[in-house]
Amino acid sequence: MHEFTPEVESLAQEILDYSLIRLKDNPPLDGPKSVEELFALVGNTITAGGLGGSAALSIFKDVLAPACISTDHPRYLAFIPSAPTEAANLFDLVVGASALYGGSWLEGAGAVFAENQALRWISDLAGLPESAGGVFVQGGTIGNLSALVTARNHARSLFSDVTRWVVACSGEAHSSIKAAADVMDIELLKVATDRDGIMQGAAAQSAIEAYESSHAGHRVFAIVATAGTTNLGIIDDLHGIADYANSRGIWFHVDGAYGLAALCSPDVKPKFDGVEKADSLIVDPHKWLFAPFDACALIYRNPSLAKRAHLQHAEYLDTLNDDGEWNPSDYAIQLTRRSRGLPLWFSLATHGTDAYAEAMNKTMAVARAAADLIKAHPRLELLVEPNLSIVAFTRPGWDAAAYQAWSDKLLADQIGFVTPSAHNGQPILRFAIVNPWTQVSDIEAILATL
Ligand SMILES: *Cc1c(COP(=O)(O)O)cnc(C)c1O
């Protein structure tokens, strides 16, 4: 198994050929099958003697891969799609082939250096100080959790007599904040948003003060502002929330898993004014920064606070901990880590940052065109003017079941992948446009079915 034999050589060729075809040709949208259907097609693939590489690859190519929706298809507009650049995807092959260890400087200095330059680019765009730094983690969920663990650890050193820690966010915040609160066994305080879905600084202040005065011993240690909500692309009042948080010694975390990618466009960047005051922030390059799964950039204003919370100690690790070098493992909940920031780094190094601004502006322009098409559509209503690249709308008269039936048929007909969501208890549809391959004609094709 560990020898590079002539059989391996020919398998390598088959695998590279398949990978290049997948990259070069527009993939079909494809879609899921049931366990029973898949079992009927492939049976049990794990056998004592093995199937051989060619046969196993054929099973993947012919059956398993087509049972996975192509998240980079131009008419995949559900959830948040993915749209890696060719360079980023190609470099993922290199990362996979290279047995890089991305956890410590000792083992992965070159890789860590490159990842850190990519993090520096994001950090500089956000306006964080030179001393800021962080790590690429698996996704926004782990990024948010790691940041909040750091924040609570810091709060414990500042405030005594606290019986219950509390994190505040808006009702529009991502589900991962609730998940983090559950894991950490802390309270979640939901702050009411204004009519436009924005959490304002003043609302955060009055909600937190009312909560704390009626819950003796409870203390809010962090406020999570969302910079581009997943459902509608709403950006909270970053300045106002930061100023209140600072005045109370509360950690200010900005969840920009989707939205903060748009910092790379000078046209959009001003929407995020106030992000420079963040104690920590996240952005997922696997969403709107054109990198493959899975990568979340987690950046701290003061990384030493993160290291204090996350550094693992053991006899076998102290040789790493004592050398004073930058060890990415120390800044989140993780130890062993893939150098998952390298595909983004390689693509940035290849194309330069101007190309990112251009690609970003293209997706924003398609989102605006989609909003105009919806406004002109006889049976549709735009829910809100798109703030970033998410376009939310309704088809008045349809109930949730009608939306779901339409969505199922759209996929079954291989026209597009758009799933229903809800807003204020009402079913809605939304297009999340992050793929520069998505054209206005793709939007028209989907709207024609409504
Ligand atoms: C997607 C998303 C997350 C979670 O990120 P994952 O990478 O899916 O774990 C968190 N916050 C926001 C605003 C998101 O859009």
Ligand as a Chemical Component Dictionary entry (heavy atoms), coordinates in Angstrom:
data_LIG
# 
_chem_comp.id                   LIG 
_chem_comp.type                 NON-POLYMER 
_chem_comp.pdbx_formal_charge   0 
_chem_comp.three_letter_code    LIG 
# 
loop_
_chem_comp_atom.comp_id 
_chem_comp_atom.atom_id 
_chem_comp_atom.alt_atom_id 
_chem_comp_atom.type_symbol 
_chem_comp_atom.charge 
_chem_comp_atom.model_Cartn_x 
_chem_comp_atom.model_Cartn_y 
_chem_comp_atom.model_Cartn_z 
_chem_comp_atom.pdbx_ordinal 
LIG C1 C1 C 0 -22.101 29.881 7.568  1  
LIG C2 C2 C 0 -22.099 30.740 8.749  2  
LIG C3 C3 C 0 -21.566 30.306 9.969  3  
LIG C4 C4 C 0 -21.100 28.889 10.169 4  
LIG O1 O1 O 0 -19.995 28.601 9.370  5  
LIG P1 P1 P 0 -19.634 27.084 9.007  6  
LIG O2 O2 O 0 -18.385 27.242 8.187  7  
LIG O3 O3 O 0 -20.789 26.548 8.217  8  
LIG O4 O4 O 0 -19.431 26.348 10.285 9  
LIG C5 C5 C 0 -21.527 31.183 11.009 10 
LIG N1 N1 N 0 -21.990 32.440 10.882 11 
LIG C6 C6 C 0 -22.509 32.909 9.734  12 
LIG C7 C7 C 0 -23.000 34.314 9.655  13 
LIG C8 C8 C 0 -22.588 32.060 8.625  14 
LIG O5 O5 O 0 -23.126 32.523 7.471  15 
# 
loop_
_chem_comp_bond.comp_id 
_chem_comp_bond.atom_id_1 
_chem_comp_bond.atom_id_2 
_chem_comp_bond.value_order 
_chem_comp_bond.pdbx_ordinal 
LIG C1 C2 SING 1  
LIG C2 C3 SING 2  
LIG C2 C8 DOUB 3  
LIG C3 C4 SING 4  
LIG C3 C5 DOUB 5  
LIG C4 O1 SING 6  
LIG O1 P1 SING 7  
LIG P1 O2 DOUB 8  
LIG P1 O3 SING 9  
LIG P1 O4 SING 10 
LIG C5 N1 SING 11 
LIG N1 C6 DOUB 12 
LIG C6 C7 SING 13 
LIG C6 C8 SING 14 
LIG C8 O5 SING 15 
# 
